Structure formats: C-alpha cells, structure tokens
Amino acid sequence: MSSDSSTNQQWGGRFSEPTDAFVQRFTASVDFDQRMYKQDIEGSIAHATMLAKVGVLTNEERDQIITGLRQVEEEITNGTFQWSVELEDVHMNIEARLTQLIGITGKKLHTGRSRNDQVATDIRLYLRAEIDLINEELKRLQTGLLDLAEREAETIMPGFTHLQTAQPVTFGHHLLAWFEMLKRDADRLADCRKRLNQSPLGAAALAGTSYPIDRAYTAELLGFSKPTENSLDSVSDRDFAIEFCAFASILFTHLSRASEELILWTSAQFNFINLPDRFCTGSSIMPQKKNPDVPELVRGKTGRIHGHLIALLTLMKSQPLAYNKDNQEDKEPVFDAVDTVKDCLRAFADMIPAIEAKKDSMYESAKRGYATATDLADYLVRKGLPFRDAHEVVGRSVAFALEKNLDLYELELEQLQQFSDIIGEDVFEVLTLEGSVAARDHFGGTAPNQVRQAIARARTEMSPW
C-alpha cells in the first residue's frame, strides 16, 4: 500500500492543498485504533450484505467485497498489511486496501454509511467482545474466592473497624465480603453490556441516509439486540464507554481494598497469610525481603483506571451534537482500561486460590485486643441488664484487664464479678473466640455454618449471561 500520497484520496476532493505532515500525524488514530480491525471488517461485511439485500449492491459486488475484506483480514493477522498514517485510521486503511484488491467495487462499500457510525459500531463491537472476556476472568476470580473461603470457613481471625480489633470473624466470612463486592461488579458489567449492545450502523454522519437501508438486518447480523433509536445520538455519545470505565473504577476500588489487606496481612506485623513466591519479588539490597508486588501493582493501577473515567467524562461534557473530532480521544482510555482490567483480574484469579492462611497467627491475633467484649455485653443483656448498663460494665472490665495486662477470657470469675454480680461461670463460654463466631449463626453472619451456606448460594448465583 502506498504511503506517500500528498492528500487522503478517501476525502480530499474538496481540499486545495495537502494536509500538513505534522497535522496528519497529529490527527491520525491508526496507531491505536488498528486493534479494532476485526470489528471493522465484520461491520463492513454486514453492511455490504445488507446493501445487497436492499438492492444497492448486486450479489456479485457483495461477494467481491466480502472476499476482499477477508483477504485484508488475513494480511493484518499475518502481519503483512502496511498501515499508513496518511490514511488516518483503521477504517480508511482497510477500505483503501480493499479498493486496491478488487477495484472500483471497493469504493461502493461506503455507500449509506459514514465513518461516524462506522467507528461507533466498531468500538461497541470491540468493547462487547472484551466485556465477555472480562466476565470470564471475573467469574474465575469469584470461584477462586469461594474455594478459598470454603477451605477457611472455620479459620478464626480478628475483624477490624478503624483497623483496630473489633470482633472475631472467620477468614471465610471475610473473603465472602470481597465476593459480594465482585458480585455487584459483575452485575454492573452485565448492565453495561446490555446498554451498549445496540447498533449505530446506518445512522451515517448524523441524520441517517437516503438509501433504503435495513438497520434491523445489520443489527441482527452483528449480534446486536436492536438498532439505536436516534441517528444524532447514535454517532455522538460515548456513554457506554464511560459506563464501562465506571464499572472498571468501582471494580478497582474493590480490588485495591483487597490488595491493601493482602499487603498488610503478608507483613511481619500481621503475619496472617503467605503469598507464594511466584507472586512476589525480592529486594536488590535486603536479602530477607519478599515483596507483595502483585497486590501493590493492582492497588497502584487503580489511579490509572480512575483517571480514564475522569478523562472520558471530561471528553464528553461540553460536546454539542453530533460527532466531533474530540471523540477520537475515547479509544486510548478505553483500550488501556480494557487491558488493565484483564491483566489485573488474571493476576488476582491466579493468586487468590494460592493464598495460604497462617491459622495459628490469625487465632493468636484475634485473642488480643478484647475481641469478645461485645459478647460479654450481649451475655449481660441476656441476663436482664439494659444494654447501656452492660456497655458500662464491659468498659470497666476491659479497663481493669488492661491494667493487669490480661485479656477478658484470662480474668478470674471473681475479678469479673466485681463489675456485675450477675456474671456466672457460664460467662467463659461466650468469651472464647469459637463461641463468639458460632453465636453469629444467622443469615449473613460469620458462623462457619452460615459461611458454608453462603458459599453454596454463591455458586448457584454465578450463572452465565
């Protein structure tokens, strides 16, 4: 393919001088939008098929175009295709090569459409395919979480508020909190897919076309649920891309929170879990170090994803209808967001099932920090003491235990009874960690029995779209 033309012959008839060389490079998108070549070719095949159906093309012309497009696809796939900046984008490059291959018939392909509806169709097709891949990785991560939670349904660890020991929970219950976040993320992704799965093809530049096209037919050929309703809106909005980046931003907020906990838990100060060596790196100067690089990178990439959402929101906020060149800036944020989401989900899905819980360390940590104080208060309430009075009794008991450098379960019965004479020998049943978690045996609670039931429910809810 020639790359030395002074004017883009696809649209240059109105111009009296060639585009400045710098402006060509500045306005071209082919360096990054060429990744949509498969979607562009599929869209063109559907368009040509429809044009033949309505009589704008002959069947012979349709077949010529389809054969030529498949040859172009083969050239791109095997790396022999010559991309040209002068031809601006993936669409013009493919059409120009098609015309080289099949002659004047190639110039008929663009009848009844514009690059405006063409690019809007391509990016929807591209993002729909990527969403399906992302959904599979998300399910793989969810399955890994459920498998780990099932293994650790009875493992006791401290639960925190304000990063201070609050109450004992099971590790399985904690992991299921992550699962619930991801389940909502998966729902958001499904909603995004549903809304983007409409075909803009046929909207043309902004007002539709005077040719007798069949938009429902092209929508069907491309697997869309229906054509978009309004030609102006079809070519000018990118809210589906914004919605995808919003999904990604919320997903990464969740992944970042999980990453933060994994980073803390692998530290010597917590020592709750072990990450296999293959997910960590060492230090160039400190030979003892084992750094949790995978969760650290995911935490770091969260800002990148959030930035893409802000970029797209800013891109669209002041654009008048219909299409504007600004919209060329939609692709790089979306492409990078897609790549980052897929990579980070893959890393997490590989890593989570390989986590090794340090059960003894978790248990010992849960024994510190008066994690069963609330259980003592509940015990007193069941004995007839109003909760606010029980709260006061337990508060004074904790203060006493602090002075003695003991936990509540280490106090003698007589020491506890000095704060309330209704405390009996049975109090020690509620001061154990096992008793505390077992007592939360209700829907959504941390008791091992409830954790296992929640896992069983979750496995049935992860049905395919």
N, C-alpha and C positions, 0 to 999 in steps of 0.2 A: 504494500500500500504506500502510495506516495505521501511524503510528509513535508514537501517543500512548496505547497500551494500558497500563494500570497493572500488568497481570500477563501473563506469557507464556502464552497460551491453549494452547500445544502441550503444556505440562506443569503448568499452575498449579492444577489441581483440588484438590490436597492442601493448598495453602497458604491461610492465613487472612489474610495481608496481602501487599501488593505488595512486590516486591524493591526495596530501597533504590536510588535513582537512581545513586549512586556505585558500588554493588556491581554494578549492571547493566553499567556501563561497564568496571569492573574485571575482570569475569568474561567479558565478550564477546570473541569472536575474529573477528567478521565483518570487521573492518577489514583483517585479513591473510589469513584463510582463504578469502575470496571468490575468490582466484585459482584455487581448485580447483573452480570451478562446473561446468566441462565434465565433469570426472571424477565429480562428484556426480550430475549429470544422467545420464551414461552408466550409472553404478551403479544409479540408480533405475529406469531403463528396463530394465536386465537383471533387476532384482528383480521388477518388475511383470510382465515377460514370463514369468518362472519361476512367479510366483504364479498366472498364468492357466493355465500348463501343468499345474500340480498341482491346479487346480480351486478355489483360494482366491479368485481373481478370475474374473469372466466375461471372455470375449474383448472384449466391448464396453467393459467397465470398463478393461481393459488399453489398448485403443486410445484411450480418453478420456485416460488418464493420459499416455500417450506423446505424444499431440498437445499436451496442456497443457504438458508438460515442454519440448517443442521450442519452444513459444511463449515460455516463460520464458527459455530459452537465447537466443532471438533478442532479447528485451528486454535481457538482460545484455550481449550482444555489441554491440548498437547504442547502449547507454548510457542507455536509458530506464527501466531497472529501479531501483526505490527500495529501497536497503538500509536495514535497521532494526537498531539496536543492541539494542532491546528483544527482538528475536528471536534474539539471541546469536550465531548463527553462520551459515555458508553453507547448512547443511542445513535449518535451521528457516526461513530466509528463502525458500528455494526452495519448500519444502513449503507454507508459508503462501500464497505467491502462486499456487501450483498450485491450492489449495483455493478461492481467490478466483475463479479462471478456470473451474474445472469443477465446483465444488460439493462435495457430500459424498463423491463418489468419490475426491477428492484425499486425504481423511482415511484411506482404506483402503490407501494406498501403504505406510505404515509397518508394516503387518501382518507379523509374523515377523522383524522386524529391530529394531535399536537404533541410536542414534547412535554407540554404541561400535564396533560392527562397520562401520557406515557410514563413519565417519571413518577407521578403519583401512584400509578398502578404498580410499577416495578418495586418501589420501596415498600408498598403494602405486601406484595408477594414475598419479598425478601424477609421482612420482619415476621410475617406469619410463619414461614419455614423455620426461622431462628427461634421463635417462641416455642414451637413444637419440640425442638431440640433442648431448649432450656427447661421446658416442663419435664422432660425425661430425667435430666440431671437433678432437678428439684425433687422428683419422686425418689431418685436413688439416695439422695441425702436424707430425706424423710425416713426411708426404710432403714438406713444405717442408724439413725437416731432411735428408732423403735427397737431395733435389735439390741443396741447398747442399753437402752432403758430396761428391756426385759432381763438382760443379764444382771443389771444392778437394781432390780426392783426392791431389794431388801437392804441395800447398802446405805448406811446412815451417814449423813454429813450435816454440817451446820447450815441452816438457812440464814440469810442476811437481810437486814434493812440498814440503810446508811453504811453499808459494808461493816456493820457490827453484828456479832452473833445475835440472832433473834430467837429462832426456834429450830429444833431438829427437823430435817426433812430427809426423804430418801433421794439418792442420786438419780434413780429412775424418774422420780417426780420432777426433779429439776430439769432433766433432759426433755421431758414431755412439755415443759413450758416453752422450750425452744421449738419443739414440734408444732405447737399451737400457733406460734408466730409464722412459721413457714406455711402452715395450712392456710392461713389468711393470705399470705403472699401468693400462694398458688391460685386462690380464688380471684385475687386481683389480676393475675396474669390471664386467667381464663376470660375475665370480663374484657380485658384489653383486646384479646384475640377476637372476641365476638364483635366488638365495635369496629375494628379495622378490617374485618373480613367482608368488605363491600367494594364493588368495582367502580373506580372512577373512569375507566376506559369508555370513550365516547363523549366525554364532557368537552373534548377538544381544548381549544385555547382557554375559553371561559364561558362560551354561550351555547355550546353544542355544535352540531354540524348540519348542513343542509342535505347530506346524503341519507338514504333510507336505512340507517344502521339498526341493528338489533342488539341493544346493550344487555338485555337479559341473556341472550345467547352467549356473548363473550364472557359474561359473569359466570355462567354455568361452565363453560369450557375451562375457565381458570380456577374453578372450585370456590368462587365467592358465593356468599349466601344470597346476594342480590346486587343490583347496581345502586350506586349512590343516587340520592334524590335530586340534588341541585347542582347544576354544572359549575356555577361560581364557587360554591363551597368545595366541590369535588377537587378542584385543582389548587385551591389556595390555602386550605387548612392542613396543619400537621399535628392536630391534637392527638391523633393515635400514636405518634412518635413521642409526644410529651407524656402521654399516659404510660407508655412503656418505660420511659425514664423515671416516671413517678413510682411505678412498680419497683423498678430496679433500686431506686433510692430508699424505699421502705425496706426492701429485702436486705440491702446492705447495712441499713441501720440495725437490723436484727442480727445479721452476720457479724457486724462489728461488736455488738454487745456480747455475743457468744465468744468472739475472739478475745475480747478483754478478759473474760472469765477464764478461758483456756490459758491465757498468758499468766494470769495470777496463779492459777492452780498448778502450773508447772514450776513455779518459783520455789526456792528452798523454804521461803517463809510460809507458804501454804502446803506444798508437797502433797497435793490431792491426787494428781494424775501423772502418768508418764505418756509422753508422745513418742512413738517410735522414731529412731534416728533418721529414717528416710524423710521425715517431715521437718527436720531441724538442721541447723548448721552450727559450726563451731566458731571460735574466735581465733584471729591471727596472732594474738599475743597471750591470751589467757587459756591455757590448755584444758582447764576444767569446765569451760563453758559449753552449754548445749542450749542454743537459742531457738525459741519457737517461731521461726521465720514465717511459716505459712499463715498462722493466725495474725501475726503482726502485719504482713503484707495485705491481707484481706481488710484488716482494720484501716490501714493506710489508703487503700484504694476506694474506701467509702467516700472520701472527699472528692475523688475524681468523678465518681458516679453522681454525687450531689451536684457537682459543677456542671455536668452535662444537662441535668434537669433545668438548672437556672439558665444555662445558655439557650436552650430551646424556648423556655418561657419568654426570655428577653427577645429572642429572634422574632417571635410571633406577635408581641404585644402591640406594635404600632403599625402593622402592615394593613394598608387598605386592600379591599378586594380588587382584582383577583390575584393572579400569580405575580410574584416579584422575584427578582434575582436573589434577594436575601435568602430565599428558601434553599438555595444551593448549600447553605451552611447547616442544613438539617442533618446531612448524611454523616459527616465525620463524628459528631457526638453520638449518634445512634449506632454507627458501626463500632466505635470504641466501647460503648456501653454493652453492646451485644457480646463482644469479645471478652470483656472484663467479667461480665456475669457468668458466661460459660466457663471461663478458666477458674474463677473462684468457687463456683459450685462444684466443679470437678475436684478441686483440691480438698474442699470440705467433705464431699461424698467419699473420697478415698480415705481421708484422715479419721473421721468420726468413728467408724467401726473399729479402728485400730487403737483407740484410746484404752489405756489400762488404768483402772481405778485403784488407787492405793487405799484400800478399805480401812486398814488399821489407822493410818494417818488421818483420814476423814473422821473416823469414830472418835479418836482422841481429841481432835479439834472441836467436835460437837460437844464433848464433855466439858470444855472450857467455855466460860462466858455466860453461865447461868441460863442455858438454853431452855430449861424446863420450868422457868419461873412462871410462865403463863399457865402451865399445867397445874402448878401449886395454887394459883389463884382460882382456876376452874374447880379444883378439888374443894377449896374453901366455900365457893358458891354452892356447890352440890351439898355441902354440909349445912347450908342455910344462911351463910354470911352474904350480905349485899356485895356486889362486885366492887364498888368503890372502896369499901372497907377491906375487902380481900386484897385489892391492889395495894393498899397501905401496909397491910400485914406482910405481904411478899416483899415489898420495897424495903421494909425494915429488916426482914430476914436476909435479903441479899446484902444489905449494908453490913450486917453482922458477919456474914460469911466472908465478905471482902476483908474485914479486919482480921479474921482468922486464916485468911489465905486458903479457904476451902470452897468447894462448890456446894450447892444446896444438898445434893444427894450424899455428901460426905458429913453433913451435920448429924449430931445425935438427936434422937427424938425429943429429949428433954430440952435441948437447945432450940428446937423449932417450937416447942410448946410454950416457951416464954413469950412468944408473939401472939399465940392463939391457943387456948386450951381445947379447941375442937379438933386439933390435929391429932390423928391417931397413928397407930403402927402401919395402917394401910397406905399412909402417905408415900411410902417409898416405892409403891407400885407405880405411882404417877411421876415420880422423879427420875425414873430410868428413861434412857433415850428410846429404848424399844417400846416402852409403854406409851411414851409421848406420840410417836409416829403411828402406832397401832390405833390410838384413840381417834385419829382423824380418818375414820372409816366411813366416809360419806362421799357422794359424787363430787369429783374434783379434788378430793383430799389426798394427802401424802401417804396414807397407809399402803403397804405393799399390795394388799388385796385390791385396792382401788387403782393402783398403778397398773396392775395386770389387766384389769377390766378396761381401763382407758386405752391401753395398747391394743387390745383386741378390737375395740371400737375403731381406733385409728386405722388399723389395717384394712378394715372393710370400707372406710370412707375414702381411701385413695384409689378410687376407680378412674379408669381412663376417661378423657374428654369424649 
